[in-house]
Amino acid sequence: MTTSHSQPRPENPLIVQGDHTVLVEVDSPRYEAARDSLARFAELIKSPEHVHTYRITPLSIWNACAAGVTTAEIIQTLQEFSKYEVPHHVATGIQDYASRYGRLRLGRDGEGLVLSAADPPLAEEISRNKHVAPLLAARLSPTDFRVEPMARGRIKQALVKIGFPAEDLAGYREGEPLRIGLRARTVSGLPFSLRHYQEDAARIFHAGGSERGGSGVIVLPCGAGKTVVGMACMAAVESSTLVLTTSVTATRQWVAELLDKTTLQADQVGEYNGSTKDVRPVTVATYNIMTWRSREDAEFPHLKLFDERNWGLIIYDEVHLLPAPVFQVTAGLQARRRLGLTATLVREDNREDDVFALIGPKKVDVPWKVLEGEGWIATATCTEIRLPMPTDLRMPYAVADARQKFRIASENPDKLAVVREILKRHPGEPTLIIGMYVEQIKQMADELGVPVLTGLTAQRKRDALYEEFKSGRVGVLAVSKIANFAVDLPDAAVAIQVSGTFGSRQEEAQRLGRILRPKPGANQAHFYTIVSRDTVEQDFALKRQLFLCEQGYSYEIRDVGNGSEQA
């Protein structure tokens, strides 16, 4: 291991601490370079204005290893950017975490699945673990165990949780063959080809059809074409495919993209949701229908869709939202190729290790700022505007419970004046006003004279409003949280968030993503979030900032007084 520097280097931004956290000084001239390198193997956990905190965890190291980052690169990054000597036990710990990846392997012999350990002591350790032992069928040798096919997912879950992730090289069923090609020109007549990072992502996932490919997660920002990457993976696998996504709108977006950009015909692509249950060689379903049941103690009848055809590939769109029942059934689908697509691996339920075990490790992670620099997504300016609570709401806020406090602060009526000021600053730019409270959004839309879109809006009306917004006939659209996920609004240039869902980094990712698709001219987008000062809403906004800082965005904070912005 390379020896770290012994003299302090004040120009460097990192302070590596003994508890595996890393402090990062934002004002350092080397901040951006350090952040971009650090993000490959550490998780951002705090992002106040001047010093950010990252944590190095076993899972963050294993994901880095799976994405091809070496132990030497990780330690070199810490040494290169650290102010002080990297604690020896931290470097040793990183080497230990990394060494655990691949020491257990799932493979196949002539009779079935085999779990192989790198050495007899490790084999003995796992054979005596109370969570792993019940999943081992028989001992074949001092280092090898038979594993039943249906235990393939559950044993990977158990091994991750005890700190020894298994590399799954047992291969996949080929599934029902299906010829799928990508068009050189879309059905609508436009030239079409994969961007270089989309082509790379599909190639890395497929790995030439070998057992080293076929399962994993691709992390790309909203607006970067995750759907296109999914289609490229389908074309590589050439097998029947089940796509799971977040809403009926997202389902129809997938279907439209498949028919426009691939050689699939309309009779080969089906929708499976609350109103349509059409199982075809390529079927696009919603998570909602998969987890529907008539009562709380009933079975999930639609999970049978996983067995309706011999799927060769299952795509989990927005994999960070994968519901628990789908995790459970996915544990039994390890012989099928699995692709997760997402803008962030952060899950609000902290089940990132289950994504790693059951869908697969992170295979590709292209930073937002890299794609921004290449012009594939718009440059975004992020601004938080803080305004005081009105005098007549201070007492109701003071005596309210925690949840009601958040709502009172979120529905601060003085936000309307700030929205008006922002709209004046961006005349003619397609703008979304986004909030979580339907009454607030409706009232604001009425005051501004703009159309409103909520969860109760009929699908036909939604589609019409989307089209009018995209064509420019509607310049400002007020939307509830239904606009968070996979809504095709490519021409939005400005987003004004008037209320958010507590501290959700997922939601911040999706809302920012609504404005990141490339734009003509300056290719500039603006993301505003309006919060009530000195309230729980401001506290939660700090948590949501984590996502923006994680992706490399600066976050300007402005104060407002008396309902109008101060210069």
N, C-alpha and C positions, 0 to 999 in steps of 0.2 A: 504494500500500500504506500502511495506517495506521502511523504512527510508534509504536513501543513506548515504554513508560514508561522513564525514565532513572534514577529513584531506586528502590532496592530496596524491595520490599513484603514484609516478613517474614510477614505473615498468609497469603500465597499459598503453595500447596503444590508448584508445578512449578518445576523447574530444567531448562530446555531446553539441551541440550549440543550442541557443534559436530558430533558424529558422528551426529546425528539420533536420539539416545536422549533420553528424558525421565525425569527422576527425580521421584517423587511422594512427598511426605511424608504418611504415613497419619494422623499425629496433628493435621494442620492442620484448622481448623474448616471450610475450604472443600474438603476432600478429596473428599467424595462428589460434589459438583457437578462438580469438575474431572475426576474419574474417569469419570463418565457421559458427559461431552463428549469426553474423550480417547479413550475406547473406540471411538468411531465411526470413527476414522482411524488408530489406532496399535495395535500388538500388545504385549501384556504378555509380558515375557520373564523377569523375576525378581520374586519377591514375598516377601522376608524381612519380618520383623515390622514395621519402622518405615519403610523406604523401598522403594517398588516402582519397577521400571524398565520403561519402554515403549520400543518402537522404531518409528520412522516409516519405512516402506519404500515402494518404488514400488507393490507389490501392495496394501498397506493403503490407500494413497491412491486407487488405481484402484477398489478395492471401494467406498470412500467416495463417489467420483464417481458410480459406477453406482447407488448407493443415494440419490443426490440431495443429498449434502453438498457445498457449494460450497467453493472455495479460500478465499474470504473468511471463511467460517465457521471453517475449520480454523485459519487464522492468527489470527483474532480470539480463538479459544479459548486458543491458546498465549499470546497477549499478555495476555488477561484474568486468567489464573491463574498466570502466571509470576512468580517472585520478582524476576528480573533481566531485562534486555533480551534479547529473543529474537535469537540470532545472525542477522545479515542473510542469510548464505549458506544458513541452514536455511530461512528463509521463501522465499528464491529457489528453493531446491531443491524445496520443496513445490509451488510454482507450476510448476516445470518438469515434475515428475512428473504433476501434474494436466493440464497442457497436452498431454501425450502421449496422453491418453485421448481417442479419437475423431479423431485426426489421420489415422488410416487407417480406411477403412470398406469393408466387404464389401457390395456391392449386386448388382443384377441388371439386365441390359439384355435386349433381345429375343433374344439368342443364348446367354446363360448368366451365370455369375458374373463380377463385376468387382471387383478391389481398387483402390480409389482413394486416392491420397495427397493431403494438403492442399496440397502444393507440389512442384515438380520436384526440388529438392534432396533432399527426403525420399524421393521415388520413386527417385532415383538411388542413394541410400544403401542402400535395401532390395534393389534389383535387383543390387547388387554383394555382398550378404551371402551367404556360402557356405551358410548354413542355409536361407535364404529363396529364393534364386535358382532352385534346382531345382524349386520348387513353383509358379513362375510360368510359365504356358503361353505367353503372347505379350504383347508390349507394344502397347497400343492407342493410346496418346498419351503425352505427356511425364509424365502423372500416373496413367495407368490401365493395369492389367494384366488379362489374362484368367486365370482360375483354374478348373481342372477341378473338377467337383463333389466327387469323392472326395478332393481335397486341401484341402477347406474346413476341416476340423478340424486337420490337420497344419500348415497355414500359420498358423492362429491360435496354435497351440502355439509355433511358431518365432518369431512376432512378439512374443509375451509375453516369451520368454526373451531377446530382444535389446532389450527395453525400449520397444516400441511396440505396445501392445495394439490389436487391430483391433475396432472396433464392428461387430458382425454385423447388418446390416439387409437380408439377402438373403431373408428370409421362410422359410416352411415349407410342406411338403406338408400338406394338410388331413387326410389319413388317412381311414380307413374311418369313415363317420358312425355315431354311436351316441347315442341320446337318453339323457341322464343328468340326473336332477333330484335335488334334496335334499328330503327329507321334512320337513313341518312337525311331524310326530309320528312317532317311531320305531316300528318293527315291534313292539317290546316295550311300546309304549303311552306312552312319555314324550315331553313336548314337546321339540322340537329346533329350534335356530336357531344361526346362526353368531355367535360373539362378534365384537365390533367389529374387533379386530386380526386375526382370521382372515379376515373379509370384506375388510379392507384388503389383506392379503397376497395373497389370490387375485386381487383387482382389479389390483394392481400387477404381478403376474406375467403376467396375461393381456393387460393393456393394450388392452382392447377388441378383441383379435384381431389387432392390427397387428403389423408386423415389429419394433416396439420392445419387444414382450413375447414370451413364449413360451420363453425360456431364462434360467435363473438359479437362485440358491440362496436359500431362505428359512430363516433361523436363528431357531428358537424353542426355549425350554427344554423338557425332558422334562416331560410333564404338562400342557403348554399346548395340546395338540391338533394336532400336526403332521399326523396322519392325516386329521383333519377338513379341514385346509387343502388337503391333497392331493385330497380328494374334491371340495372347492369348485372347485379348478382343473379337475378332470375335468368337472364340470358346466358350467364356462365354455367349455371346448374342445369338448365333445360329440363325442368321437371315441374309437375303440378305444385302449385304454391298457395298457401293460406296466408293472407295478410290480415293482421289484427291492428285496429286503429281506434281512435278515441271518440269518434262521433259519426253520425250519418253524413254530415258535410265532408268530413275527411274521407269517408268511404267513397263518396261520389267523386271527390278530387282524385283519388287513386285510380278509380275506374277510367275517368276522363284522360288522365295521363297515360295509362296503359294503352288505351285505344289510339291515342294521338301519336305516341312515340315508339311503340313496339309493333311487331307483326301480328300480335294477337287480334282475333276477330271478336265481334260483339258476342257471339254465341259461346265463346270460350271464357268469358269473364262474368262472374256472378256477384251479387250483393247478398249479404246475410245480416239482417238487422231486424228491428222490431216490426217493420212493415213488409219486408221482402226476405224470403229464405230460399235463395236460388244458388245451389251448390254446383259449381262448374270447375273445370280444370284449374282456373285461377279464381279464388273466392276471397272477397274482401269483407271482413266482419268487424263489428264493433266490440270493444271490451264490455260495454253495457249489456249486450244481448248474451254474451258468454257467461256473465255472472248473474243473470236474471234467474229468480226462482219465485214460486208462488207464495212461499212463506219462509220464515227464517230457518226452520228446521228441515226444509225440503231439500231434495237433490237439485243440482244445477242441470236442467235438462239439455241445454244447448252445448254443454261441453262435449257432447257426442260428435260435434262437428269435427273435432280433432281426428276422429276415426272414420269419417264419412268417405274419405278417399285416401289413397296411398300417397300422402303429401311428401314431396321430396325436399321442400323448403318451407319453413314457417318464418314469417317476418313480423317482428314485434315493433310497430311504429310507436314512437314516444315511449320507449321501453321503461323509462323512469316512472311511468304511471301504471305499470303492470299490476293488476289486482291480485290479491292473495290466492283466490281460487284458481287463477290461471297459472300462478307459480306452482301450485300443487299438481295440476295436470301436466305441466311442462316437465316436472321431475320424471314422468313416465315416457317422455318423448325424446330421450337423449339419442336415439338412433336416427333421428331426423335432423337435417341441417337447420340451424337456427341463427337468425340475424336480428340483432337489436339495433334500432336507429334512435338517436336522441341528440338533443343539444346540450344536455348535462346529465352526468351520471348521479347527481345528487337526488336522493329520495327522501321525502319527508318522514318516512317510516324507518329509515336507517337500514333498509334491507339491501344495500348495495352488494353485500357478500352473496346473497341469493342470486342476484343478476349475474355475478361472476361465475357462480357454480353451475347455474341451470341454463342460462343463455350463452354464456361464455365470457372470456376476459375481453378487455378493451383491445381492439386490434388497430384502430386508427383514431387519432384525435387531432384534427386540424384546427388550430386556434383561430378565433374570429379575426384577430388583428392581422394575421397572415393573409387571410382571404380579402380583408379590407384593403391591405396594401397592394394586392394584385388587382383590385377593382372588381372582384367577383361579388362582393356585397358592399352596401353603402357605408360611408364613413358616418358614424353616429356621435352626436353630442348629447350627453346625458346631464340633465339638470334637475335638482330637487329644489322646489320652492316651498318655503315654510311660511305660514301665516298664523297669526294669533287666533285663539278661539274668541267668538263674539262674547261680550260681557254677559248677555242674558243666558248663555249656555254654560258658563263656568260653574255655576252651582249645580245644575243637573248633572254635569260631567263629574263633579267632585263626589257626589253621593251615589253614582251608578256603580254596578258591579263591573268586573273586568271586561266581559264581552260587550256590555252596553256602552262602556267607555269608548271602546274601539269604534263602535258604530256612530256614536255622537260626534267623535272627532272626525271620522271619515266623511260624514254628511255635513260638515261645516258649510253653511250656506254662502259664506264669503268666498268659497272656491270659485263660484260662478264668475265673479268679477275678474279673477286671475285667468280663467279660461278665455274670457273675452279678450283680455290683453294679449294672450298668446296667439289667438286667432288673428288679431290685428297685425302681429309681427310676421305672420306667415300667410299673407293673402294668396289665394289661388293654389296653395299646396294641399294635396289630398291629406286629410287629417282624421284620425280616429280619437274619439273621447271614450275612455275605457274606465269602467267601474264595476264593483261587485254588487252594489245594492241597486236593485231594479227601480225602486221609487226615486232614488237620487238621479239615476241616469234618465229616467222618463221626464222628471221635472226639469232637468238641465236641458234636455233636448227640446222641450216645449218652449223654454225661455229663449233658446238660441234659434228656434225655428228650423231644426235639422231632424232628419229621420232617426228612429231609434230601433235597435235590434236587441231582443232579449230571448231567453229560453222559451218563451211562449209564442214567439213569432213563428208562423207556419213555414215549413221548409220552402214552399213555392215563393213566399214573400222574401225569405232570406236570399234565395238564389237571385231574385229580381233586384234586391238592394245591392248585393255583391256586384252584379253586372253593371248597375248604374254607377256605383262607386268606381269600378275599374274603368268605365268608359269616360268618366269625368262629368257625367250629368249630375251626380251628387258629389259635392266637394268635401263635406264634413259628415261623418257618420258617428252616432253615439251607440256604443255596444256594451253589453254586459259581459260577464266572464265567459260566455259561450265563444267569444272571439279569441280566446287564449290559444286554442289548439287547432292547428292544421286548417285554418280558414284561408282560402285563397284570396288574399288582398294584396297583390304584388305591388300596387302603385301607391300605397300609403307612404308618405314622407315624414309625417309628424304624428306622434302619439302623445296624448295627454292623459295621464293616469290620475283619476280623481279619487280612487279608492282601490286598495289591493287586498289580497287575502292574507292577512296577518303577515308572517315573515317568509312567505313562500319564494324560494329562489327559483323553483320550477316556473312559477307564474311570471316572474320577472324575465326569465329567459324567453318565454313565449311572447310576452307583450313587446319586448324589444325586437324580437324576431319579426314581428308584423311590419316593421319599417325598414328592414335591412336588405331587401332585394335591390339589385343595382338600378340606378336611376340615370336618366340622361343628364347631361350638363355636369354640374359640380359633384354629382353622386353623393349628396349630403342628406342625412336624416337627423331628426331631432326627437329626443325622448324626454318628456317632462313628467315628473311625478309631484303632485301637490299634497302636502301633509300639514296637519295642524301642529303648531309648535308646542313643545313641552307637554306632549300627550303620549299615550301608549302607541298611537299611530306613528309618531316619530321614532319611537323605539323599534317598532317592527320594520320601519323603512330602513333602519340601519342594517337589519338582518338581510333584507332584500338586496341591499347594496353589495353584499358578498358576491352575488353572482356577477354583477357588472365588473367589479374589481377582479374577480377570478378570470374574466375574459379579457382584461387589459384596458377597460374603459375608465377614463377619468370621470369623476362625478362631482360636478360643480354644485355648490349649495348657495342659494340666494334667499334673503329674508324679504318679507312682504309686510307692509303696515297698512292698516285701515282698508284692506280689500283691494289695493292697487299696488303694483310692483314698484319698489324703490329703485332708483337708478344705481 
